[in-house]
Amino acid sequence: MAAVVRMPALAAGAAEAAIQSWLVGVGETVVKGQAIVEIETEKAVVEYEAEQDGVLAGILVPDGDSAAVGSPIAVLAESGESSEQALVAAASEGARSTAAPVSVPEAVEPANPEPATPVPASPTESSEDGLLPAPAPVDSVESSAGDTTRSPGARRLFASPLVRRLARERGIDLSTIRGSGPQGRIVRRDLDDLVRPSAEPVATPISGGVPVAAEGAPASVPSSPASVRSAHEDVPHTGMRRAIARRLTESVTTVPHFFVVADCRVDELLSLRARINEQPELKVSVNDFVLKAVAWAMRDVPEANAIWTDEATRRFTDVDIAIAVAVPAGLVTPVLRGVERMTLGELSGASRELAQRAREGRIKQHELEGGSFSVSNLGMYGTKEFSAIINPPHSGILAVGAAAPRPVVGADGELTVANVMTVTLSADHRVLDGALAAQWLAAFVRRIENPLSLLV
């Protein structure tokens, strides 16, 4: 019997996801466990595997389009079952499981349907989000809110609930857009290609030469003609940017942050790194030493290797550390597992490979989950010192600045010059008290200032 492939819930709290690309074509045979589609969440691209054997009978959500979690995205036919039979069977299944029947390609819309009271659209009630492609356009117009009104000569607009919501948020009239999807369907990339027009009120002159703002906007008198309007461009928010905004706003408003700062003398570290990098087969960075020192500090102060949950403080035995990686669309934090068991060379290779795949958009969702601690290093940009925002549910993040020569007072009281690196620990006060955070940071400083201890 035909099986409906539905949009999976790949990230916690996600209500929708986008199809990046289908890995198999209609009519091709797939086996259970085979990756059939790449799905883009807010921060990662995930390969979704078939849950049974079959033949891909139809694709309901094309490349670049989005769909709500749980909505149909494809139909799999059994061996020996034709694509047409599979699609009809899937439509019948959808009709039994939803209040509204699912449209089939051969369905003909009545010539004079009775007008109905508009109701909000949902993924299972909207005809264009059913198991099969929507009927050909007819003389009606579908509004961005999901209701349908009739007007002579107008065309019907097909768009998913996600596209309609984005259009409302960006102030875009869908009737002005020619969709690039199947049957003229408006997809997300059609909205992303647009530049939102400025919503600034235009001043209109009245007698006496004093401008007044349009109705509903406050009036103002510009000091010069150049200040009336500034050239600008509104860049629509991406899913990743919205996710970053949501998570960091949640962090600073719900997690009680406090900060502990320390200066680390890293002359020995820089000297050891230079000697290691003389070997052609191995190249390590300062950040590799930092990650290793973080892991050893967690072993020295195991109470700090924990996160907050509503029921208890969860302590870990392994040290999994997230590294902040800048990508073209924003920031991701892939997690390195078992850092305390890695050699410095293994850690260097693993971190480079993970960061490279993150920049190329090939990171997996499970690689963004887990861990108890994060490291954010802006030293390569010349930043001397900064404070970072905790990435929930982690209990801390270490902000690492640049190592640079500074005057320091030696043990004998003499003023000397040393390479100093400033680090700032942002700690979750629900998990780490001040004394515990200070103990952990002191353990980190001891390790980073004695880099040979990281090689044992």
Buried (B, 14 or more C-beta within 10 A) or exposed (E): EBBBBBBBEBBEEBEBBBBBEBBBEEEEEBEEEBEBBBBBBBBBBBBBBBEEBBBBBBBBBBBBBBBBBEBBBBBBBBEEBEBBBBBBBBBBBBBEEBEEBBBBEEEEEEEEEEEEEEEEBBBBBBBBBBBBBBBEBEEBBBBBEBBBEEEEEBBBBBBBBBBBBBBEEBEBEBEEBEBBBBEBBBBBBBBEEBEBEEEEBEBEEEEEEEBBBEEEEEEEEEEEEEEEEEEEEEEBBBBBBEBBEEBBEEBEEEBEBEEBEBBBBBBBBBEBBEEBEEEEEEBBBBBBBBBBBBBBBBEBBBBBBBBBEEEEEBEBEBBBBBBBBBBEBBBBBBBBBBBBEBEBBEBBBBBBEBBEBBEEBEBBBEBBBBBBBBBBBBBEEEBBBEEBBBBBBBBBBBBBBBBBEBEBEEEEEEEEEBBBBBBBBBBBBBBBEEEBBBBBBBBBBBBBBEBEEBEE
